[in-house]
Amino acid sequence: MKRRIFGLENEYGLTCTLNGQRRLSPDNVARYLFEKVIPGARNANVFLENGARLYLDTGFHPEYATPECDSVAELVVHDKAGERIVEDLLHRAEKRLREDGISGNLLLFENNTDSAGNSYGCHAKLEENEVCVSS
């Protein structure tokens, strides 16, 4: 088989609730999540040490894009690493919320639709012979 390059992008829903009610606006929740990535920044778009990209997509939801991978096994490793990276950021954001005296629970969802019915989620990218196919 000819060489193929694989990649995944995972979008996450993010909210902060208290007693079933939204506690912070989506942009404020995202600011807490990304503060460790880019201190003081309201927007984030960075390449990580593993070659992946972490950024805020439209609508203030986080997205993790794996680096380009040469095999499905390598892709799975980077996909799972992304889950751990985002999970670590979530725990740090929860700690900072408590330090700032804000009560509530941060919830992070790896999902495919939002409350308005817009579809997003996991995107695959395969490249072969300079032709790109996305789904």
N, C-alpha and C positions, 0 to 999 in steps of 0.2 A: 504494500500500500504506500502511496505517496505520502510525504510528510503533511500532516494536518496540524493546525493550531487551534486549540480549544480555549474557551473562556466562558465564565458565567458572571452575571450581575444579579445580585439579590437586593431587592428593595424591602424596607422595613416600615411598618406603621409604628408610631411612637406617640404616647400620651402620658399624662400625669393625672391621676384621679384621686379623689378623697371621698369616701362614702358614696361611690358611684357617680360622682359629678366631676367634670373636667376641672382641674385645679390651675393649670397653666396653659397659655396659648401654645400651639405647635412650635412657633419660632422660639419661644423661651425654653421649651423642653429641649429642642435641638441645640440651643446655645449651651445648656448644661452638658449635654452629651458630647459635644465637640470641643468643649473648653480645654480639655486635656490635649486634644490634637493640635489645635491652633488657639493658644490662650488669648482671650479678649476678642476673638473673631466672631462675627455673627454668621458668616458663611464659611464653609469649609470645602476644600477641594485639594486633597493631598495624595501623593503617592507614598505608600508605606515602604518600610525596609524590605519587605518580601516582594515588592514590585506591584502590589495590588493598589487599587485606587479607592479611596474612601471619600465620599462627598455627600452634600445635601442636594437631593434632587428637587424638582418642582414640588411645591406643597410642603416643604420642610420635612420630607421623610428621608432618612439616611439610606444610602446605597453603597454596597461593597462590591467592587468589580475585581475578580481574580486577575492575577497577571496572566499573560499568554502562556499556555501550557502545551507540552509536546505529547502528553498522553492523558487518557481519562483518569488513570490512577493519580497522576500529579494534580490534575484538576480537582479531584475530590479532596486531596490533602489541603489545597489552597482554599477551597470552599469551606471546609470545616475550620480552617484557621481563621477565616473571616468571621464565622459565627463566634469563635472564642474572643476575637478582637472586639467585636461589637458588644458582646456580653460583658467584657471587662470594662469598656467605656460606660456601660449602663450602671454597673456597680459603683464606679467612681462618681458618676453623676448623682446617684442616689445619696452617696455620702455628702457631696457638696450641697445638695438640697437640704439635708438635715443640718449641716453646719450653718446654712443661711436661715434656719428657722422655718423652712417650708415643709409642712407635713403633706404626705401623699405618697402614692405608689407610682413609680415609673413602670410602664408596660411597653414592651417591645414585641412586635409581631412580625414574623416573616410570613407575609401573606400576599394575596394576589388582587384584592379589591379594597376600595375604601368605602366609607359610609355612604357616599354619593353614587356608588355603583361603578366608579371608574376602575378599569382593569389595569394592573401593573404587576410587578412581582419579579419572577426569575426569568432572565433572558439568556439565551444561549447564543454563542457566536462560534462559527466554524469557518476556517479559511483554507482554501486550497487553490493553487494555480491562479493567484491574484484575483479570485472571485470570492466575494464575501456573501455569506448567507446568514441572515439574522432571523431569530424567531422571538 
